[in-house]
Amino acid sequence: MAGRREAPLMRGAGGSSRGSRIAMAVAIGITLGCVCAFLFPDGLFRPHSPQELNAGLKSKRGSSAPCESSERTNMLKSELASLSEKNAELKKQINDLTVKLQLAEQGKDQAQKQFLVLGQQHKAGPFGTVKSLRTNPTVLPDESVNPGLAKILEKVAVRKELILALANSNVKEMLQLWFENIKRVGIPNYLVVALDDDIEKFCNSNEVPVYRRSLDEGFDDIAKTGGNHAVSGLKFRVLREFLQLGYSILLSDVDIVYLQNPFDHLYRDSDVESMSDGHNNMTAYGYNDVFDEPSMGWARYAHTMRIWVYNSGFFYIRPTIPSIELLDRVANRLAHEKAWDQAVFNEELFYPSHPGYDGLHASRRTMDMYQFMNSKVLFKTVRKDAQLKKLMPVVVHLNYHPDKLFRMKAVVEFYVNGKQDALDPFPDGSDW
Ligand SMILES: *[C@@H]1O[C@H](CO)[C@@H](O)[C@H](O)[C@H]1NC(C)=O
């Protein structure tokens, strides 16, 4: 069943352009048909229409022999019959194509996709008992995608899930702090995707599970020299293989301090479960932002749906078709436009379908902002609040600050070594 769900994936880039070419061809055909119908209301072959045929025969009668004209009449009649037959067939073909075009425009392959996702039909059941599907079925693992990686993952993963980080030499120091904390907490299932030889050696010498990504065209350059954002784009391409192999991945930047095992704090009910860039209940979990336009009088208040973006540096992604489609969409857009991967990631996750666009509609869950804490929450709120200060986060992500290494060390001092004033020297934001 799961294996058959590959068809909808094809629809992305190639499908729509092929669809529009077909639509164009059909449109040209219909237009030609209309023009012909207008110019030649009696069919393309007007000189042979019955009236003219009769008129022609009458005028000819005077000068030609009757037997000759009746022979000619028969010939013309049969010609006429075959031509009007062809005409009818053409009309039918145009009709068929019009119907097909309409269907294509209205439903595309939605119905088929729905069928594939929902499978059996169910009755709705009584009020209040209805729950829609947000935990999509996982794909059938496909080892042929990367047998070498499949072997590594068999050893590293626990219950088919693991933490994954991409790293090159630019982030070596942070990577060290990253895996030191993971080891201290005692998390066994994590893996570093080494983007250069130095990081591979570094991991091996520290007994950190490492996978050296074999390089393909274009990938290599970004991997070696890319800054933070460029490398962030790569991860969507790398991630795909892990999901195809049937693993759930907790994707992690390296500027993250682990304080508890995150796998003890996941819901696992959505395609994507992500840390938020939000800093309070509203911004992290969503709110109705009322926009005021007084000139509209009675209707001056416009309600808008708002949520702070998901952090694409720390999210848990289940191996489902919507998840893999998400990765493909993001990787495809990053390959073709100059954009920030986190912005693209969120646009694909949140924009609904609208004219000319099919939304992804993957299921999403926002992680608890105090358990999976960004550095704005920590430095703006938590460190100043006596109650919140006592909470032990699962991870702290230094995403909001450029002096990452120092703040990571301070977080360790504060939460691990109990140094109560370790966070005090830092300003809320950066000093530029
Ligand atoms: C935020 O939401 C949680 C529950 O989701 C609630 O317990 C808490 O009081 C809320 N905080 C504020 C400041 O409203």
The ligand as an SDF file (V2000), in Angstrom:
LIG
                    3D

 14 14  0  0  0  0  0  0  0  0999 V2000
    0.6790   29.7300   28.5110 C   0  0  0  0  0  0  0  0  0  0  0  0
   -0.0420   28.5510   28.2230 O   0  0  0  0  0  0  0  0  0  0  0  0
    0.0340   27.5810   29.2460 C   0  0  0  0  0  0  0  0  0  0  0  0
   -0.7410   26.3640   28.7900 C   0  0  0  0  0  0  0  0  0  0  0  0
   -0.6150   26.1530   27.4530 O   0  0  0  0  0  0  0  0  0  0  0  0
   -0.5320   28.1190   30.5420 C   0  0  0  0  0  0  0  0  0  0  0  0
   -0.3920   27.1700   31.5500 O   0  0  0  0  0  0  0  0  0  0  0  0
    0.1930   29.3930   30.9050 C   0  0  0  0  0  0  0  0  0  0  0  0
   -0.4180   29.9650   32.0340 O   0  0  0  0  0  0  0  0  0  0  0  0
    0.1700   30.3820   29.7530 C   0  0  0  0  0  0  0  0  0  0  0  0
    0.9840   31.5090   30.0980 N   0  0  0  0  0  0  0  0  0  0  0  0
    0.5600   32.7490   29.9950 C   0  0  0  0  0  0  0  0  0  0  0  0
    1.5420   33.8070   30.3790 C   0  0  0  0  0  0  0  0  0  0  0  0
   -0.5400   33.0160   29.6020 O   0  0  0  0  0  0  0  0  0  0  0  0
  1  2  1  0
  1 10  1  0
  2  3  1  0
  3  4  1  0
  3  6  1  0
  4  5  1  0
  6  7  1  0
  6  8  1  0
  8  9  1  0
  8 10  1  0
 10 11  1  0
 11 12  1  0
 12 13  1  0
 12 14  2  0
M  END
$$$$
